[in-house]
């Protein structure tokens, strides 16, 4: 869960760094000016779409830093390397699981779920450019 007050502080840091007013920041990320006002006042919480627009418009803004303060701003070379590592599960590296375009083997899903007693039917990976990949149990990649 994103702490709205801390998110707002980080949002203010981004605006200060680029020397943008709330209105010009809203124009830059293509949202209504009232959206920024409502976020800064604490009236609204940031949506995923809003966060992704910031990351897309300002490449120096690290997604994990913006959401929970972990990482750095502006992005450093070291933080770019860290961002490439998925945050999915400590036991399984998502990059290894999804490195080929072939369907995931059934045993991969069962290994991942045996401890929890639940079955995975779909895994979706969201990228900072707004695209995503969906992996369904027993099927290959689906891109959008």
Secondary structure, DSSP 8 states (H G I E B T S, - for coil): ---HHHHHHHHHHHHHHTT--HHHHHHHHT--HHHHHHHHHTSS---HHHHHHHHHH-TTS-HHHHHHS-S-SS--HHHHHHHTS--S-SSS-HHHHTSSSS---HHHHHHHHTTTT----EEEEE-TTS-EEEEETT--EEE-
